Amino acid sequence: MPIYTYQIINEDGSDGPTFEVTHGMNEPPLTEDPETGKPVRRVFAAPHVAGWGNSRVGKQMTSDDNCERLGFTKYVRNGKGHYERRAGKFGPDHLGGD
């Protein structure tokens, strides 16, 4: 079931705190906070799509081959304050250090 975010509407019309509720897609949206009875409105946010935020995909996207293919220069830390170029053709071979 999806998780929906709601925001409490204060008596003066200003925005109050937010909370999350899990309910079915076919259920009507809440009109009041189940705990306090105060009026609420649903806050729309970008959905999380599984698969794009996991570490495996992140490693593939920032791999040396992929960075070089896309024209980026990638530096990797090789000691305190020292970085070496692992991908790309532009820029110095090393940054920082001696």
MDAnalysis code that builds the backbone (N, CA, C; Angstrom):
import MDAnalysis as mda
import numpy as np

u = mda.Universe.empty(294, n_residues=98, atom_resindex=np.repeat(np.arange(98), 3), trajectory=True)
u.add_TopologyAttr("name", ["N", "CA", "C"] * 98)
u.add_TopologyAttr("resid", np.arange(1, 99))
u.add_TopologyAttr("resname", ["MET", "PRO", "ILE", "TYR", "THR", "TYR", "GLN", "ILE", "ILE", "ASN", "GLU", "ASP", "GLY", "SER", "ASP", "GLY", "PRO", "THR", "PHE", "GLU", "VAL", "THR", "HIS", "GLY", "MET", "ASN", "GLU", "PRO", "PRO", "LEU", "THR", "GLU", "ASP", "PRO", "GLU", "THR", "GLY", "LYS", "PRO", "VAL", "ARG", "ARG", "VAL", "PHE", "ALA", "ALA", "PRO", "HIS", "VAL", "ALA", "GLY", "TRP", "GLY", "ASN", "SER", "ARG", "VAL", "GLY", "LYS", "GLN", "MET", "THR", "SER", "ASP", "ASP", "ASN", "CYS", "GLU", "ARG", "LEU", "GLY", "PHE", "THR", "LYS", "TYR", "VAL", "ARG", "ASN", "GLY", "LYS", "GLY", "HIS", "TYR", "GLU", "ARG", "ARG", "ALA", "GLY", "LYS", "PHE", "GLY", "PRO", "ASP", "HIS", "LEU", "GLY", "GLY", "ASP"])
u.atoms.positions = np.array([
    [0.842, -1.189, 0.000],
    [0.000, 0.000, 0.000],
    [0.879, 1.240, 0.000],
    [0.431, 2.280, -0.674],
    [1.223, 3.506, -0.738],
    [1.199, 4.288, 0.574],
    [2.235, 5.080, 0.740],
    [2.354, 5.959, 1.906],
    [2.024, 7.376, 1.441],
    [1.089, 8.020, 2.124],
    [0.685, 9.384, 1.785],
    [1.151, 10.338, 2.874],
    [1.539, 11.535, 2.465],
    [1.962, 12.578, 3.401],
    [0.848, 13.613, 3.501],
    [0.510, 13.972, 4.725],
    [-0.510, 14.975, 4.989],
    [0.090, 16.077, 5.843],
    [-0.476, 17.274, 5.694],
    [-0.037, 18.413, 6.505],
    [-1.235, 18.980, 7.244],
    [-1.045, 19.200, 8.532],
    [-2.100, 19.779, 9.360],
    [-2.236, 21.263, 9.018],
    [-3.485, 21.716, 8.950],
    [-3.763, 23.134, 8.705],
    [-4.128, 23.762, 10.045],
    [-3.328, 24.722, 10.483],
    [-3.577, 25.390, 11.764],
    [-4.831, 26.249, 11.689],
    [-5.339, 26.658, 12.851],
    [-6.559, 27.473, 12.919],
    [-6.427, 28.783, 12.162],
    [-5.214, 29.356, 12.130],
    [-5.015, 30.618, 11.420],
    [-4.750, 30.404, 9.918],
    [-4.819, 29.154, 9.455],
    [-4.617, 28.845, 8.041],
    [-3.186, 28.543, 7.660],
    [-2.255, 28.685, 8.618],
    [-0.852, 28.417, 8.323],
    [-0.591, 26.909, 8.319],
    [0.553, 26.549, 7.752],
    [0.932, 25.149, 7.665],
    [1.397, 24.628, 9.014],
    [0.903, 23.464, 9.380],
    [1.320, 22.802, 10.602],
    [2.271, 21.660, 10.290],
    [2.485, 20.783, 11.243],
    [3.398, 19.660, 11.027],
    [2.826, 18.668, 10.013],
    [3.720, 17.839, 9.460],
    [3.308, 16.804, 8.509],
    [3.367, 15.437, 9.180],
    [2.628, 14.502, 8.603],
    [2.663, 13.115, 9.075],
    [2.369, 12.214, 7.883],
    [2.721, 10.947, 8.014],
    [2.515, 9.981, 6.938],
    [1.499, 8.922, 7.367],
    [0.703, 8.506, 6.392],
    [-0.320, 7.493, 6.629],
    [-0.278, 6.496, 5.477],
    [-0.433, 5.220, 5.794],
    [-0.523, 4.183, 4.776],
    [-1.985, 3.810, 4.611],
    [-2.500, 3.981, 3.389],
    [-3.850, 3.516, 3.095],
    [-3.951, 3.200, 1.614],
    [-4.993, 2.471, 1.246],
    [-5.168, 2.009, -0.124],
    [-5.409, 3.149, -1.100],
    [-5.098, 2.896, -2.356],
    [-5.276, 3.914, -3.397],
    [-6.750, 4.217, -3.642],
    [-7.625, 3.261, -3.388],
    [-9.049, 3.454, -3.618],
    [-9.761, 4.116, -2.450],
    [-9.059, 4.266, -1.330],
    [-9.650, 4.941, -0.176],
    [-9.615, 6.450, -0.392],
    [-10.636, 7.169, 0.088],
    [-10.616, 8.623, -0.079],
    [-9.525, 9.256, 0.786],
    [-8.993, 10.413, 0.354],
    [-7.958, 11.073, 1.160],
    [-8.524, 11.551, 2.496],
    [-7.637, 11.631, 3.479],
    [-8.051, 12.101, 4.805],
    [-8.441, 13.567, 4.738],
    [-9.370, 13.963, 5.572],
    [-9.752, 15.372, 5.687],
    [-9.382, 15.921, 7.056],
    [-9.087, 15.001, 8.003],
    [-8.668, 15.438, 9.339],
    [-7.655, 14.461, 9.909],
    [-6.840, 14.962, 10.818],
    [-5.812, 14.159, 11.480],
    [-6.495, 13.116, 12.359],
    [-6.175, 11.825, 12.169],
    [-6.821, 10.789, 12.983],
    [-6.571, 10.937, 14.480],
    [-5.456, 11.557, 14.869],
    [-5.132, 11.682, 16.299],
    [-5.740, 12.925, 16.929],
    [-5.685, 14.071, 16.225],
    [-6.121, 15.332, 16.823],
    [-7.456, 15.837, 16.293],
    [-7.876, 15.351, 15.113],
    [-9.115, 15.833, 14.508],
    [-8.968, 17.146, 13.784],
    [-7.746, 17.696, 13.717],
    [-7.526, 18.961, 13.008],
    [-7.594, 18.728, 11.506],
    [-8.014, 19.749, 10.733],
    [-8.091, 19.588, 9.278],
    [-6.693, 19.390, 8.665],
    [-6.644, 18.604, 7.583],
    [-5.381, 18.308, 6.908],
    [-5.562, 18.436, 5.401],
    [-4.423, 18.523, 4.716],
    [-4.417, 18.443, 3.254],
    [-3.291, 17.501, 2.855],
    [-3.498, 16.825, 1.750],
    [-2.482, 15.883, 1.275],
    [-1.380, 16.654, 0.576],
    [-0.135, 16.266, 0.862],
    [1.040, 16.885, 0.263],
    [1.529, 15.953, -0.837],
    [1.634, 16.466, -2.041],
    [2.079, 15.642, -3.159],
    [3.589, 15.729, -3.289],
    [4.211, 14.569, -3.447],
    [5.667, 14.485, -3.563],
    [6.004, 13.490, -4.662],
    [7.220, 13.587, -5.168],
    [7.670, 12.651, -6.193],
    [7.732, 11.249, -5.616],
    [7.255, 10.263, -6.352],
    [7.292, 8.899, -5.833],
    [8.692, 8.322, -5.873],
    [8.937, 7.349, -5.013],
    [10.204, 6.625, -5.039],
    [10.035, 5.453, -5.987],
    [10.885, 5.377, -6.994],
    [10.832, 4.271, -7.943],
    [11.964, 3.317, -7.594],
    [11.605, 2.134, -7.165],
    [12.610, 1.161, -6.760],
    [13.531, 0.835, -7.924],
    [14.805, 0.720, -7.628],
    [15.771, 0.345, -8.651],
    [16.689, 1.480, -9.062],
    [16.231, 2.717, -8.952],
    [17.079, 3.842, -9.356],
    [17.911, 4.367, -8.205],
    [17.546, 4.062, -6.999],
    [18.281, 4.589, -5.867],
    [19.124, 3.567, -5.146],
    [19.251, 2.368, -5.700],
    [20.021, 1.377, -4.969],
    [21.511, 1.486, -5.284],
    [22.327, 0.870, -4.452],
    [23.779, 1.033, -4.572],
    [24.345, 0.388, -5.827],
    [23.737, -0.700, -6.291],
    [24.243, -1.363, -7.500],
    [24.129, -0.445, -8.711],
    [22.994, 0.203, -8.866],
    [22.802, 1.116, -9.990],
    [23.742, 2.312, -9.857],
    [23.925, 2.814, -8.632],
    [24.840, 3.929, -8.411],
    [26.267, 3.597, -8.797],
    [26.703, 2.393, -8.467],
    [28.057, 1.969, -8.831],
    [28.212, 1.850, -10.338],
    [27.172, 1.335, -11.005],
    [27.239, 1.224, -12.464],
    [27.311, 2.606, -13.113],
    [26.516, 3.543, -12.603],
    [26.463, 4.870, -13.205],
    [27.756, 5.644, -12.995],
    [28.466, 5.381, -11.900],
    [29.705, 6.111, -11.626],
    [30.944, 5.260, -11.868],
    [30.796, 4.175, -12.603],
    [31.955, 3.337, -12.907],
    [32.941, 4.117, -13.773],
    [34.196, 3.703, -13.735],
    [35.231, 4.386, -14.517],
    [34.885, 4.383, -16.000],
    [34.453, 3.248, -16.522],
    [34.125, 3.150, -17.943],
    [32.968, 4.060, -18.324],
    [31.932, 4.084, -17.500],
    [30.773, 4.911, -17.809],
    [31.113, 6.398, -17.730],
    [31.875, 6.801, -16.723],
    [32.276, 8.205, -16.612],
    [33.087, 8.636, -17.837],
    [34.026, 7.806, -18.235],
    [34.859, 8.146, -19.389],
    [34.032, 8.179, -20.667],
    [33.130, 7.238, -20.817],
    [32.270, 7.185, -22.003],
    [31.422, 8.442, -22.134],
    [30.987, 8.986, -20.999],
    [30.144, 10.182, -21.005],
    [30.945, 11.484, -20.998],
    [32.280, 11.388, -21.001],
    [33.121, 12.573, -21.091],
    [33.475, 13.224, -19.773],
    [33.290, 12.522, -18.663],
    [33.632, 13.065, -17.351],
    [35.032, 12.642, -16.946],
    [35.642, 13.433, -16.095],
    [36.895, 13.062, -15.460],
    [36.577, 12.671, -14.033],
    [37.072, 11.509, -13.619],
    [36.772, 10.994, -12.285],
    [38.060, 10.878, -11.488],
    [38.051, 11.462, -10.291],
    [39.175, 11.362, -9.365],
    [38.755, 10.511, -8.171],
    [39.677, 9.680, -7.687],
    [39.415, 8.812, -6.546],
    [40.447, 9.110, -5.467],
    [39.995, 9.167, -4.235],
    [40.882, 9.465, -3.107],
    [41.922, 8.359, -2.964],
    [43.164, 8.792, -2.810],
    [44.282, 7.857, -2.684],
    [45.171, 8.330, -1.540],
    [44.587, 8.489, -0.387],
    [45.321, 9.004, 0.762],
    [44.724, 10.323, 1.206],
    [45.144, 10.793, 2.361],
    [44.599, 12.012, 2.938],
    [44.953, 13.221, 2.076],
    [43.935, 13.847, 1.488],
    [44.137, 15.039, 0.672],
    [44.761, 14.771, -0.680],
    [44.807, 13.536, -1.111],
    [45.419, 13.188, -2.382],
    [44.431, 12.389, -3.232],
    [44.255, 12.807, -4.478],
    [43.330, 12.150, -5.396],
    [44.045, 11.859, -6.701],
    [43.712, 10.715, -7.307],
    [44.312, 10.369, -8.595],
    [43.206, 10.197, -9.633],
    [43.523, 10.559, -10.870],
    [42.556, 10.449, -11.952],
    [42.396, 8.982, -12.337],
    [41.152, 8.516, -12.354],
    [40.861, 7.131, -12.720],
    [40.166, 7.043, -14.076],
    [39.488, 8.099, -14.479],
    [38.768, 8.085, -15.748],
    [38.818, 9.482, -16.347],
    [38.788, 9.554, -17.659],
    [38.806, 10.840, -18.342],
    [40.176, 11.176, -18.877],
    [40.206, 12.132, -19.801],
    [41.449, 12.487, -20.480],
    [41.947, 13.878, -20.094],
    [41.112, 14.638, -19.426],
    [41.461, 16.024, -19.149],
    [41.755, 16.224, -17.668],
    [42.602, 17.207, -17.377],
    [42.950, 17.501, -16.005],
    [44.235, 16.815, -15.598],
    [44.785, 17.206, -14.466],
    [46.034, 16.611, -14.003],
    [45.846, 15.164, -13.576],
    [46.953, 14.444, -13.536],
    [46.916, 13.041, -13.108],
    [46.606, 12.917, -11.625],
    [47.052, 13.899, -10.840],
    [46.891, 13.866, -9.384],
    [46.426, 15.227, -8.905],
    [45.674, 15.237, -7.798],
    [45.248, 16.466, -7.142],
    [45.675, 16.407, -5.688],
    [46.115, 17.545, -5.156],
    [46.477, 17.636, -3.741],
    [47.785, 16.950, -3.448],
    [48.076, 16.818, -2.197],
    [49.314, 16.139, -1.781],
    [50.553, 16.909, -2.189],
    [51.645, 16.181, -2.418],
    [52.925, 16.802, -2.760],
    [52.979, 17.241, -4.182],
])
